[in-house]
Every structure is written in C-alpha cells, then in structure tokens.
Amino acid sequence: MRILAYYTLGYQASYIEPLALSIKSLLHFNPDVTVWILCDEHLIEQVRAKIPDIPIFTQSRSPTPEVASMQKLSIFSQDLSGFDKVIYIDSDILVGLPIHPMLERVTNPEKLYVYAESTLHNWHTHIYFSLQNYTTSDLQYFRNNHIYVFNAGLFAFIPTDTMRAHFAGVNEMIRTHRGSFFYEQSFMNVYFNKRNLADYSIFVKDNYTMHASNHSPKNTLLHFSGSPGAGESKTSRMTSYAQIHMPYLLT
C-alpha cells in the first residue's frame, strides 16, 4: 500500500518546529510513508533548513491564518496517481503508532475518514463546525443518519476523481461564502456532513487523542489541539511531551 502523508505550513514561521516534530514522529513508526509539505512561498527556505529531506510544494502566500488553513484543500493540484491512500496530518499532531493498519480500512472512495469530535447533535450549530445556517431539516437529517461534527486536523481518503471533485466543491463553497466561519473546519463539516460523506469508524478514542497533555498515552495520534495560531505554545507542549514519552524526537 502506497501511502502519502501531507502537511501544510502557511502564514507564520512559528509552526515550523511543531511540523518538524510531527514529521519525525510519523517517520519513526512509518519509515516507508511518503511525506509532502505544502508550504507558503515565503517560508520555504526556513522549512527546508529545518526539514531538509522532505519534498516541499510551493503555495501562494497566505494573507491570514484562515487562508493558510485552507491550503490543505489544494492537495489535488499535485499528482496523486502514485498513491493508494492519502492522510492529512496537522503539524500539532505527534504520531505514536504505525498508521498502516488504520489506512488499510480506508476502502470507500466516496468517504472522508475523520475523527468525530463529539456525538452531541447540538454541536452542529456551533461556528466551529458549521456556517450557522443549517435548517431544521438539515439538523434532523444529521440526527437520523448519525452524522457528527468532526475535527479537520486529521483525515484520510482514497485519491480518486470523486474525492478530487469533493475537494473542489469545498473550495467553491469557500470562494462564494460571505459570513462567519471557523477556518477550513466549518466548510469541510458542512460539505461532507450534508452529503453524509464522513466516516468516523477508523480514527477513534483508542488511537486518537485530542487536547493531548503530558498524561496522554503515547501509542496514539496525539493532537495538541486548541489555541489556533499559537505556534510557540504548540512547540512548548509537544516538546514537553516528547521529553517524557518520546525522547528520540529531540536527538
């Protein structure tokens, strides 16, 4: 199975350190996975100096953190024909396990495989996971079909023309939207959930830890979530965890 794991780096340089830690943790357990970085043009030299052996693909400069978050949706501008499965990983995630067993279960070309952040249906009305314009029918549809809000910091898919079209659909929604939103996560939730195209069966609490702390188990995907844009804080939290549980990341 040919796996691509990709990251994005945009707007500010403070995420370079977390990115380096994340990639090192991924390759420690998954040395045969191909890693790419989609990087804003003004940050490429700094990223290359810190992470010299990973292919970097140039993105236009992001004018805001929100735009930077949306760069992950441009992955289909690259040739993905050499890969069977693709996984996106936020730079504030430490990988503490092999990902092959999980990605072997990515089998539906229609679905985006994600982590359900909550099973409470009232979370659909929050700006973090919506554009706050769902109808009563939308919310009932979610309830009837057991559709939940998901975190957009980690997802996997099969790189087909079908998924390419879905990503294009999210980008078009972003282009035409006028109103409030929360980074790319609002748009991805609305697009995939209104079509019942999210699958929550692979990334679960047994292998994925949100709001990771020094007390979190190390054999999971550890997401040091919260405080978007605070790269220095992410570096501090991830380094503190590595000192205790993953000292090989700091050598």
C-alpha positions as CSV (number, residue, x, y, z in Angstrom):
1,M,0.0,0.0,0.0
2,R,1.5,3.3,-1.1
3,I,0.7,6.0,1.5
4,L,1.1,9.8,1.2
5,A,1.1,11.8,4.4
6,Y,0.9,15.5,3.8
7,Y,1.2,18.6,5.9
8,T,0.8,22.3,5.2
9,L,2.8,25.3,6.5
10,G,1.5,28.8,6.0
11,Y,1.3,32.4,7.1
12,Q,3.7,32.2,10.0
13,A,7.0,30.5,10.8
14,S,6.2,29.6,14.4
15,Y,4.7,26.3,13.2
16,I,8.0,25.0,11.7
17,E,9.2,23.5,15.0
18,P,5.9,21.6,15.6
19,L,5.9,20.5,11.9
20,A,9.4,19.1,12.3
21,L,8.5,17.2,15.5
22,S,5.3,15.8,13.8
23,I,7.1,14.5,10.7
24,K,9.9,13.0,12.8
25,S,7.3,11.1,14.9
26,L,5.5,9.9,11.9
27,L,8.6,8.5,10.2
28,H,9.8,6.9,13.4
29,F,6.9,4.5,13.2
30,N,6.2,4.7,9.5
31,P,9.5,4.9,7.6
32,D,8.1,3.8,4.3
33,V,5.4,6.5,4.2
34,T,5.9,9.3,1.7
35,V,5.7,12.8,3.3
36,W,5.0,16.0,1.5
37,I,4.7,19.6,2.7
38,L,2.6,22.2,1.0
39,C,4.3,25.4,2.0
40,D,3.7,29.1,1.6
41,E,6.4,30.5,-0.8
42,H,7.8,33.0,1.8
43,L,8.5,30.2,4.3
44,I,10.1,27.6,2.0
45,E,13.7,28.4,2.8
46,Q,13.1,28.3,6.6
47,V,11.3,25.0,6.3
48,R,14.0,23.5,4.0
49,A,16.7,24.5,6.5
50,K,14.8,22.7,9.4
51,I,13.5,19.7,7.4
52,P,15.9,19.2,4.5
53,D,14.9,15.8,3.2
54,I,11.1,16.2,2.7
55,P,9.6,17.4,-0.7
56,I,8.1,20.8,-0.5
57,F,5.4,22.1,-2.8
58,T,5.0,25.9,-3.2
59,Q,1.7,27.5,-2.3
60,S,0.9,31.2,-2.7
61,R,1.5,33.3,0.3
62,S,-1.5,33.1,2.8
63,P,-2.7,36.6,3.8
64,T,-4.3,35.3,7.0
65,P,-4.2,32.2,9.2
66,E,-7.7,31.3,8.0
67,V,-6.4,31.2,4.4
68,A,-3.4,29.2,5.5
69,S,-5.7,26.5,7.0
70,M,-7.4,26.1,3.7
71,Q,-4.2,25.2,1.8
72,K,-4.8,21.6,2.7
73,L,-7.7,21.6,0.3
74,S,-5.3,22.2,-2.6
75,I,-3.7,18.8,-2.5
76,F,-5.3,17.7,-5.7
77,S,-3.2,20.3,-7.6
78,Q,-0.4,17.7,-7.2
79,D,-0.2,14.4,-9.0
80,L,-1.5,11.8,-6.6
81,S,-1.6,8.9,-9.0
82,G,1.3,7.1,-7.3
83,F,-0.6,6.6,-4.0
84,D,-3.3,4.3,-2.8
85,K,-4.2,6.2,0.4
86,V,-3.7,9.8,1.5
87,I,-3.7,11.1,5.0
88,Y,-3.6,14.8,6.1
89,I,-1.9,15.5,9.5
90,D,-1.9,18.8,11.3
91,S,1.5,20.0,12.4
92,D,0.5,19.9,16.0
93,I,0.0,16.1,16.0
94,L,2.6,13.6,17.2
95,V,2.3,10.2,15.7
96,G,2.9,7.4,18.3
97,L,1.9,4.3,16.3
98,P,2.0,2.7,12.8
99,I,-0.7,4.1,10.6
100,H,-0.8,1.3,8.0
101,P,-3.4,-0.8,9.9
102,M,-5.8,2.2,10.1
103,L,-5.4,3.2,6.5
104,E,-5.9,-0.4,5.3
105,R,-9.5,0.2,6.4
106,V,-9.9,3.3,4.2
107,T,-11.9,1.5,1.5
108,N,-14.8,3.7,0.4
109,P,-13.7,6.2,-2.3
110,E,-16.7,8.4,-1.5
111,K,-15.9,8.9,2.1
112,L,-13.6,11.3,4.1
113,Y,-12.3,9.4,7.1
114,V,-12.3,11.7,10.1
115,Y,-12.5,11.9,13.9
116,A,-15.8,12.7,15.4
117,E,-15.1,15.5,17.9
118,S,-18.5,15.0,19.6
119,T,-21.6,12.8,19.2
120,L,-23.8,15.6,20.7
121,H,-26.0,16.9,17.9
122,N,-26.3,20.4,19.2
123,W,-22.6,20.8,18.3
124,H,-23.7,21.1,14.6
125,T,-24.9,24.6,15.3
126,H,-21.6,25.9,16.6
127,I,-19.5,28.1,14.3
128,Y,-16.5,25.6,14.8
129,F,-18.4,23.1,12.8
130,S,-20.9,25.0,10.6
131,L,-21.7,28.2,8.9
132,Q,-24.6,28.6,11.3
133,N,-27.2,28.4,8.6
134,Y,-28.4,24.8,8.9
135,T,-32.1,24.4,8.5
136,T,-34.3,22.3,10.8
137,S,-34.3,19.7,8.1
138,D,-30.5,19.6,8.0
139,L,-30.3,19.0,11.7
140,Q,-32.9,16.3,11.6
141,Y,-31.0,14.6,8.7
142,F,-27.9,14.6,10.8
143,R,-29.8,13.0,13.7
144,N,-31.5,10.4,11.6
145,N,-28.2,9.4,9.9
146,H,-26.0,9.6,13.0
147,I,-23.8,12.3,11.5
148,Y,-21.4,14.1,13.9
149,V,-19.1,17.1,13.9
150,F,-15.5,16.3,13.1
151,N,-12.1,17.8,13.6
152,A,-10.4,18.8,10.3
153,G,-6.9,18.4,11.7
154,L,-6.6,14.8,10.6
155,F,-8.4,12.9,7.7
156,A,-7.7,10.2,5.2
157,F,-9.1,9.4,1.8
158,I,-8.6,7.5,-1.4
159,P,-7.2,9.9,-4.1
160,T,-9.9,9.4,-6.8
161,D,-11.5,11.7,-9.2
162,T,-14.6,11.5,-7.0
163,M,-12.6,12.9,-4.0
164,R,-11.0,15.5,-6.2
165,A,-14.5,16.7,-7.1
166,H,-15.4,16.9,-3.4
167,F,-12.4,19.0,-2.5
168,A,-13.2,21.3,-5.5
169,G,-16.7,21.6,-4.0
170,V,-15.4,22.7,-0.7
171,N,-13.1,25.2,-2.3
172,E,-16.0,26.6,-4.3
173,M,-18.0,26.9,-1.1
174,I,-15.1,28.9,0.5
175,R,-14.8,31.1,-2.6
176,T,-18.5,32.1,-2.6
177,H,-19.2,32.3,1.2
178,R,-20.0,35.6,2.8
179,G,-20.3,35.4,6.5
180,S,-18.7,33.9,9.6
181,F,-16.7,30.7,9.7
182,F,-14.0,28.9,11.7
183,Y,-11.0,28.2,9.5
184,E,-11.4,25.4,6.9
185,Q,-13.2,23.2,9.5
186,S,-16.6,25.0,9.1
187,F,-16.6,24.4,5.4
188,M,-15.4,20.8,5.5
189,N,-18.1,19.9,8.1
190,V,-20.9,21.5,6.1
191,Y,-19.8,20.0,2.8
192,F,-19.2,16.4,3.9
193,N,-21.9,16.1,6.5
194,K,-24.7,17.5,4.4
195,R,-23.8,14.7,1.9
196,N,-23.3,12.1,4.6
197,L,-19.8,11.5,3.3
198,A,-17.9,11.4,6.6
199,D,-16.8,8.1,8.1
200,Y,-15.9,8.1,11.8
201,S,-15.0,4.4,12.2
202,I,-11.2,4.5,11.8
203,F,-10.0,7.4,13.9
204,V,-11.4,6.8,17.4
205,K,-10.5,7.4,21.0
206,D,-8.4,4.2,21.1
207,N,-6.0,5.6,18.5
208,Y,-6.6,9.4,18.6
209,T,-6.2,11.8,21.5
210,M,-7.5,15.3,21.3
211,H,-6.2,18.0,23.6
212,A,-3.1,15.9,24.3
213,S,-1.2,16.6,27.5
214,N,1.8,15.0,29.3
215,H,-0.5,12.4,30.8
216,S,-1.8,11.2,27.4
217,P,-0.9,7.6,26.2
218,K,1.9,7.6,23.8
219,N,0.6,4.9,21.4
220,T,-1.9,7.1,19.7
221,L,-2.2,10.1,17.4
222,L,-1.6,12.9,19.8
223,H,-3.3,16.1,18.8
224,F,-2.1,19.1,20.8
225,S,-5.3,21.0,19.7
226,G,-6.6,24.3,20.8
227,S,-5.3,27.8,20.6
228,P,-5.1,28.0,16.8
229,G,-2.2,30.1,15.6
230,A,-0.2,29.8,18.8
231,G,2.8,28.0,17.3
232,E,5.1,28.7,20.2
233,S,2.7,27.2,22.6
234,K,2.3,24.1,20.4
235,T,6.1,23.8,20.3
236,S,6.3,24.0,24.1
237,R,3.6,21.4,24.7
238,M,4.9,19.0,22.2
239,T,8.5,19.3,23.3
240,S,7.4,18.8,26.9
241,Y,5.5,15.6,26.0
242,A,8.5,14.3,23.9
243,Q,10.9,14.9,26.8
244,I,8.8,12.4,28.9
245,H,7.5,9.9,26.4
246,M,9.3,10.3,23.0
247,P,12.9,11.5,23.8
248,Y,14.1,10.1,20.4
249,L,12.3,13.1,18.8
250,L,14.7,15.5,20.5
251,T,18.0,13.9,19.4
